[in-house]
């Protein structure tokens, strides 16, 4: 079945020798064959949290608001950081695999697993005191108590997520999508009854929803580790403890920190909107609706993110293999896919705007409010379709520092101030907050698009070779 998804296992996707349009068409096919299953993987993993939120939402409006706030805060302080740090592997492992330096790939992944687990320790301590932090930030007392308790039960999921993110990059950068596709779908299917039993069957309520996420993340980790041990294509890049892996920690953080900031600056701005919604009149309604909108938007974002993961692999592999023209064609191909995604999914969202809210709540006030804000979400879908793949190009090329600076300017110098103006100054409430975030996303997309358009890919290939020429004993 793997053969139908990708070219031969553990080998780079190669282009035909034809030029111009034929080369573009071939690259479009190559990227699509990787992007489609990666979208399924990304969406399936994200749906674990969405399913838990949906089930908790049917416990009542207070439970929905508490779990939504906890999910937002957990994303801000934990999941976004780990996900961003793991993005360093897209540069390191992707270019190492393209250059056929397979031993480095296994070293990088083990180094990342160790680093991400250690990074999870201080995050878990913050989660223990989350209720007190939320109250200090002016959030509703009852909502904060539920959110804090939810996050304590979510701590095991944090450590599972840390290992899972490193393993995902391990398979992704080798174009081994099939193992991730199988495990993510199987775990999602199992997560639904597991969550229902814990929430309703055993009467654990929203705490059961948090426990189910941890179970599912660790189940994914175990299944992927079994693949790495017995899958023939993983033998050359075997993950193993070694001195070289430990010496790579500084090199990993050299890329991981800006990579995390690149993701976090964007993610934090969206989550900040949910926090600000708690300061608006009728905080339960505003927090619930903005959280629903964030989950809908994030769910869609994982589609271009999956496509971005595919182009990140293609670009990093080709730069490592000294094929800048192939990297350039991969970029052009993925832009076409981004345009298609933007048009299709924004149209679908608009058509279902009046029933969308029922998936999260039975409260008619919530359902109607969601329908009112959907037109703005449609514009976000259009922008995110391009933004997701542009960020993939950034990660594959090793531009994490540039991406971090771009996000800082786009969201915090422009987006958040516009949110405050429209949300509080002009009394647009939750809709105004989202307009500001949309402004930041649009600016970020424009900057990254210009950066990509004027890139010298021959120079980028040379920089990749310089990075890979460093001996294992030295670090940046």
C-alpha positions in Angstrom: 0.0 0.0 0.0 2.9 2.3 0.7 3.9 2.1 -3.0 0.6 3.7 -4.0 1.2 6.7 -1.7 4.8 7.5 -2.4 7.7 6.4 -4.6 10.0 3.6 -3.4 10.5 3.5 0.4 13.3 5.5 1.9 14.4 7.0 -1.4 14.1 10.5 -2.5 11.3 11.5 -4.9 13.1 12.3 -8.1 11.9 14.5 -11.0 11.9 13.5 -14.6 14.5 15.0 -16.9 11.9 17.0 -18.8 11.9 20.7 -18.4 9.4 23.5 -17.9 5.8 22.4 -17.7 6.4 18.6 -17.7 8.8 19.0 -14.7 6.2 21.1 -12.9 3.4 18.6 -13.5 5.6 15.8 -12.2 6.5 17.8 -9.1 2.8 18.7 -8.5 2.1 14.9 -8.6 5.0 14.2 -6.2 3.9 16.8 -3.7 0.3 15.8 -3.9 1.1 12.2 -3.2 2.8 13.2 0.0 0.4 16.0 0.9 -2.8 14.0 0.9 -1.8 11.4 3.5 0.1 14.1 5.5 -3.2 16.1 5.7 -5.0 13.0 7.0 -2.2 12.4 9.6 -2.2 16.1 10.8 -6.0 16.3 11.0 -6.4 13.0 12.7 -3.9 13.9 15.4 -5.5 17.3 16.0 -9.0 15.8 16.1 -8.1 14.0 19.3 -8.4 17.3 21.2 -11.4 18.4 19.2 -13.3 15.2 20.0 -12.6 15.6 23.7 -13.7 19.3 23.5 -16.9 18.3 21.8 -17.8 15.7 24.3 -17.0 18.0 27.2 -19.2 20.7 25.6 -22.2 18.5 25.8 -21.8 18.4 29.6 -22.9 22.0 29.7 -21.9 25.6 28.8 -19.7 25.9 31.9 -17.8 22.7 31.1 -17.4 23.8 27.5 -16.0 27.2 28.5 -13.6 25.6 31.1 -12.3 22.9 28.7 -12.0 25.4 25.9 -10.0 27.8 28.0 -7.8 25.0 29.3 -7.2 23.8 25.8 -6.2 27.3 24.7 -3.9 27.8 27.6 -2.4 24.3 27.2 -1.7 25.1 23.5 -0.1 28.4 24.4 2.2 27.1 27.1 2.9 23.6 26.0 1.7 22.0 22.8 2.7 24.9 20.6 6.2 25.0 22.1 6.9 21.3 21.6 5.4 21.3 18.1 7.5 24.3 17.1 10.7 22.9 18.6 10.2 19.7 16.6 10.2 21.8 13.5 14.0 21.9 13.7 14.0 18.3 12.6 12.4 19.2 9.3 15.6 21.1 8.4 18.1 18.7 10.0 16.6 15.4 9.1 15.2 16.5 5.8 18.5 17.8 4.5 20.5 14.9 6.0 18.2 12.4 4.3 18.6 14.2 1.0 22.4 14.1 1.3 22.1 10.3 2.3 23.8 11.0 5.6 21.4 8.5 7.3 23.3 8.1 10.6 22.8 11.8 11.3 19.0 11.5 11.0 18.7 8.9 13.8 21.0 11.0 16.0 19.0 14.1 15.5 15.7 12.4 16.3 17.0 10.8 19.6 18.4 14.2 20.5 15.0 15.8 19.8 13.1 13.3 21.9 15.4 13.9 24.9 15.3 17.7 24.5 11.5 17.8 24.1 10.9 15.5 27.2 13.2 17.7 29.3 11.3 20.8 28.0 8.0 19.3 29.1 9.0 19.3 32.8 8.8 23.0 33.5 5.7 23.2 31.3 3.9 20.6 33.4 4.8 22.6 36.6 3.1 25.6 35.0 0.0 23.5 34.3 -0.3 22.5 37.9 -0.9 26.1 38.9 -3.0 27.1 35.8 -6.2 27.9 37.7 -4.4 30.5 39.8 -2.7 32.0 36.7 -6.0 32.3 34.9 -7.7 34.0 37.9 -4.8 36.5 38.0 -5.4 37.2 34.3 -8.9 38.2 35.2 -10.7 35.1 34.0 -14.0 33.9 35.5 -13.4 32.0 38.8 -15.6 29.0 38.0 -14.3 28.6 34.5 -10.7 28.9 35.8 -11.1 26.1 38.3 -12.4 23.7 35.7 -9.7 24.7 33.3 -6.9 24.2 35.9 -8.2 20.7 36.9 -8.5 19.7 33.3 -4.8 20.7 32.6 -3.5 18.7 35.6 -5.1 15.5 34.0 -3.6 16.6 30.7 0.0 16.4 31.8 0.6 12.8 30.7 -0.6 13.8 27.3 2.1 16.5 27.2 5.0 14.0 27.5 3.4 11.7 25.0 3.0 14.6 22.6 6.7 15.5 23.0 7.8 12.0 21.8 5.2 11.9 19.1 6.2 15.1 17.5 9.8 13.9 17.1 8.7 10.6 15.7 6.4 12.3 13.2 9.3 14.3 11.8 11.4 11.1 11.7 8.9 9.5 9.4 7.9 12.6 7.5 11.4 13.6 6.4 12.0 10.2 4.9 8.7 10.3 3.0 7.5 7.3 5.1 3.9 8.5 5.4 2.1 5.2 5.5 3.1 4.2 9.1 1.9 7.6 10.4 -1.3 7.4 8.3 -2.2 4.0 9.7 -1.4 4.8 13.3 -3.1 8.2 13.3 -6.4 6.9 11.8 -6.5 3.8 14.1 -5.8 5.9 17.2 -8.5 8.4 16.2 -11.1 5.7 15.7 -10.2 4.2 19.1 -10.1 7.6 20.8 -13.8 8.3 20.2 -15.1 5.3 22.3 -12.3 5.7 24.8 -13.3 9.3 25.4 -17.0 8.5 25.6 -16.4 5.8 28.2 -14.3 8.0 30.3 -16.5 11.1 30.1 -20.0 9.5 30.3 -19.6 5.8 31.0 -17.3 6.1 34.0 -18.7 9.5 34.9 -15.3 11.3 34.9 -16.7 14.3 33.1 -14.3 16.7 31.6 -11.3 15.1 33.4 -12.0 11.9 31.5 -11.7 13.9 28.2 -8.2 15.0 29.3 -7.2 11.5 30.3 -8.4 10.1 26.9 -6.0 12.5 25.1 -3.0 11.2 27.0 -4.0 7.6 26.3 -4.3 8.3 22.6 -1.0 10.2 22.3 1.0 7.4 24.1 -0.8 4.8 22.0 0.4 6.6 18.9 3.9 6.7 20.2 4.0 3.0 20.9 2.7 2.1 17.5 5.3 4.3 15.8 8.1 2.9 17.9 7.1 -0.6 16.8 7.3 0.5 13.2 10.8 1.9 13.7 12.0 -1.4 15.2 10.5 -3.8 12.6 10.0 -1.6 9.5 12.8 -2.4 7.0 13.1 1.1 5.7 14.0 2.4 9.2 17.1 0.3 9.6 19.5 2.8 7.9 18.2 5.6 10.1 17.8 3.7 13.3 17.1 5.8 16.4 19.6 4.9 19.0 21.4 6.4 22.0 24.9 7.6 21.2 27.5 10.2 22.1 26.9 12.0 18.8 23.2 12.3 19.6 24.0 13.9 22.9 26.5 16.2 21.3 23.8 17.4 18.9 21.7 19.0 21.6 23.2 22.4 21.1 22.8 22.2 17.4 19.2 21.1 17.8 18.4 24.1 20.0 20.1 26.4 17.6 17.2 25.7 15.2 14.6 24.6 17.7 14.3 27.9 19.6 13.6 30.1 16.5 11.4 27.3 15.1 9.4 27.3 18.3 9.1 31.0 18.3 8.0 31.0 14.7 5.1 28.7 15.6 4.4 30.2 19.0 4.2 33.8 18.0 1.4 32.9 15.6 -0.3 30.4 17.9 -0.1 32.6 21.0 -1.8 35.5 19.2 -4.8 33.3 18.3 -5.0 32.0 21.9 -4.6 35.5 23.3 -7.8 36.4 21.4 -9.6 33.7 23.4 -8.1 35.0 26.7 -9.2 38.6 25.7 -12.7 37.2 24.9 -13.0 36.5 28.6 -12.8 40.2 29.3 -15.7 41.1 27.1 -19.3 41.4 28.2 -20.9 37.9 28.6 -17.5 36.1 28.9 -19.0 32.6 28.8 -20.6 33.2 25.4 -17.6 35.0 24.0 -15.0 32.5 25.3 -17.0 29.5 24.0 -17.6 31.0 20.6 -14.1 32.2 20.0 -12.8 28.9 21.2 -15.1 27.1 18.7 -13.9 29.4 16.0 -10.3 28.8 16.9 -10.8 25.0 16.8 -12.5 25.2 13.4 -9.8 27.4 12.0 -7.0 25.3 13.5 -8.7 22.1 12.1 -8.6 23.6 8.7 -5.1 25.0 9.2 -3.8 21.4 9.6 -4.8 20.8 6.0 -2.3 23.4 4.5 0.0 22.5 7.4 0.0 18.9 6.1 0.7 20.2 2.6 3.4 22.4 4.1 4.9 19.3 5.7 5.1 17.7 2.3 6.8 20.6 0.7 9.1 21.0 3.6 10.3 17.4 3.0 10.6 18.0 -0.7 12.5 21.2 -0.3 14.8 20.0 2.4 15.5 16.7 0.6 16.3 18.4 -2.7 18.5 21.1 -1.1 20.5 18.4 0.7 20.8 16.5 -2.5 22.1 19.7 -4.3 19.1 20.0 -6.6 17.9 23.6 -6.3 15.8 23.5 -9.4 13.8 20.6 -8.0 13.3 22.6 -4.8 12.0 25.6 -6.8 9.5 23.4 -8.7 8.2 22.0 -5.5 7.5 25.5 -4.3 5.5 26.3 -7.4 3.6 23.1 -7.2 2.5 23.6 -3.6 1.3 27.1 -4.3 -1.2 25.6 -6.7 -2.4 23.2 -4.0 -2.7 26.1 -1.6 -5.0 28.1 -3.9 -7.2 25.1 -4.4 -7.5 24.5 -0.7 -8.3 28.2 0.0 -11.2 28.3 -2.5 -12.8 24.9 -1.7 -12.8 25.0 2.1 -13.8 28.6 2.5 -16.8 27.9 0.2 -17.8 24.8 2.2 -17.5 26.6 5.5 -19.8 29.4 4.3 -22.4 27.0 3.1 -22.6 25.2 6.5 -22.4 28.3 8.7 -25.9 27.9 10.2 -25.4 24.3 11.4 -21.7 24.4 12.3 -22.2 25.4 16.0 -24.3 22.3 16.7 -21.2 20.2 16.5 -19.9 21.9 19.7 -23.0 23.0 21.6 -26.7 22.6 21.9 -27.1 26.3 23.1 -28.9 28.2 20.3 -27.2 31.5 21.4 -23.8 29.8 20.7 -24.9 28.4 17.3 -26.2 31.8 16.1 -23.1 33.6 17.2 -20.9 31.1 15.3 -23.0 31.7 12.2 -22.4 35.5 12.4 -18.6 35.2 12.6 -18.2 32.5 9.9 -17.8 35.1 7.0 -14.6 36.4 8.8 -13.5 32.8 9.3 -13.9 32.2 5.5 -11.3 35.0 4.9 -9.0 33.3 7.5 -9.4 30.1 5.5 -8.3 31.8 2.4 -5.2 33.3 4.0 -4.3 30.2 6.0 -4.3 28.1 2.8 -1.3 30.0 1.6 0.3 30.6 5.0 0.5 26.9 5.9 2.5 26.0 2.9 4.7 29.0 3.1 5.7 28.1 6.6 6.5 24.6 5.3 8.9 26.2 2.9 10.5 28.2 5.7 11.1 25.1 7.8 12.5 23.0 4.9 14.9 25.8 4.0 16.1 26.5 7.5 14.7 30.0 7.7 13.3 29.7 11.2 14.9 32.9 12.5 13.4 34.9 9.6 10.0 33.3 10.2 10.1 34.1 13.9 10.8 37.8 13.3 8.1 38.0 10.6 5.5 36.5 13.0 6.5 38.8 15.8 6.0 41.9 13.6 2.8 40.7 11.8 0.9 39.6 14.9 2.2 41.8 17.8 3.0 45.0 16.0 -0.1 44.9 13.8 -2.5 42.1 14.5 -3.1 42.4 18.3 -3.4 46.2 18.3 -6.0 45.9 15.5 -7.8 43.3 17.6 -7.9 45.6 20.6 -9.2 48.4 18.5 -12.0 46.5 16.8 -12.9 44.3 19.8 -12.9 46.9 22.6 -12.6 50.3 21.0 -15.2 49.9 18.3 -17.3 47.4 20.2 -17.2 44.6 17.6 -16.6 42.2 20.5 -15.4 38.7 19.4 -15.8 39.4 15.8 -13.6 42.4 16.1 -10.9 40.4 17.9 -10.8 37.9 15.0 -10.6 40.7 12.4 -7.3 41.8 14.1 -5.9 38.3 13.9 -6.9 38.1 10.3 -5.0 41.3 9.6 -1.8 39.8 11.2 -2.1 36.6 9.2 -2.5 38.5 6.0 0.6 40.6 6.6 2.6 37.4 7.5 1.5 35.7 4.3 2.5 38.7 2.2 6.0 38.9 3.8 6.7 35.1 3.5 5.4 35.1 -0.1 7.8 37.9 -1.1 10.7 36.1 0.7 9.9 32.9 -1.2 9.5 34.7 -4.6 13.0 36.4 -4.4 14.9 33.4 -3.0 18.1 32.2 -4.7 17.7 28.5 -4.5 21.2 27.7 -5.7 22.5 29.7 -2.7 20.2 27.8 -0.4 21.5 24.5 -1.7 25.0 25.6 -1.0 24.1 26.6 2.6 22.5 23.2 3.1 25.7 21.5 2.1 27.7 23.7 4.4 25.5 22.7 7.3 25.8 19.0 6.5 29.6 19.2 6.1 30.0 20.0 9.8 31.4 16.9 11.6 29.2 15.2 14.2 31.5 16.3 17.0 31.0 20.0 16.3 27.9 22.1 16.8 26.8 25.6 15.6 
